[in-house]
Amino acid sequence: MTNSKDKVAGAAIRYLRKKAGRTLKESAEHCNHTSSWLSDIESGRRALDFNDARELCKFYNCTLSDLSDTFDIYDSIDFIDIKSVIK
């Protein structure tokens, strides 16, 4: 079961993916998963585990600290506003 933190984490990982210029498909394949797996994470329907977060950060050429900072920013704003930020 997911919660609002999963939605914020998903929005943060989506932001970093787009910032890195990576597609959903290539990002998921890098972690040996399907596009639907990453789509579920980015939409908050699935939790992101530490190992996958680390692999995605390496692929996006950022650090776990960057992910954490992005998470903190998104967590501090109303989630409804996030969709307009990450399009």
N, C-alpha and C positions, 0 to 999 in steps of 0.2 A: 504494500500500500504506500502511495506517495503522499507528500504533504506540500505545503507552500514553500518549504525550503528546497524541495526537489524542483519546483517551478523556477525558483530564483537561480538555482545551480544550472538548470537547463538553459535559461536565458543567458547566463554568463558564458557558458560553453559555446552557445550559438554565436554570441557577440565575438568571442575570440576566434571562432572558425571563420566568420565572415571577414574579420579584420586581417586574418592570415591569407584570405583569398582561396580558401579550400572549399571543396564541395562536400555535401553530405555523404555522397557515395565514397569518395576517396578517403574521407576521414574515417568512416565506418570500416572500410576495408583495411586501413592501416592497423586497426585494432582487432582484425579478424571477426568482424561483425557485419550485419546487414545494415542497409540504409534505414530500415524501419526501426532497428534498435536505437540508432542515434537520434532519429526523429522522435522516438518515445522519450528519450532523455531530454532533448531540447524543449519538448512540450510539457515536461514535468510529469509524464505518465510512468516513467521509470527512474529509479535512483541511479546516480552515477557513482560507481565505486572508485576507490583510491587508485588502483592500478590502471584502470581505463582513463581516469583523469590525468594521471602522470603521462601516459602514452599520448593522449591527445595534446597535452601541453607541449610535449617534445615535438610533435608533428606540426603544431602551430607556432613553433619557435618562441615559446613563452615559458614562464615558470609556474609552478603551483602557487607561488606568491601572487603572480599576476591574476591567476584564476580567483584566488581568495580576495584580492582587492576588488576585482570586478563583481564578485559575489556580494561583497560588503556594500558596494555602490547600489546595486540592484535591490538589495535587501532593505536599503534605507528609503527607497521610493515606493510609491504605490504600484503594485504589480500591473494594474491596468495601464499605467503609463509606460511600462517596459516595452510593450508591443510596438509603440510608436518609435521608440529609441532604436530597436534592433532590426527594423525592416530594411 
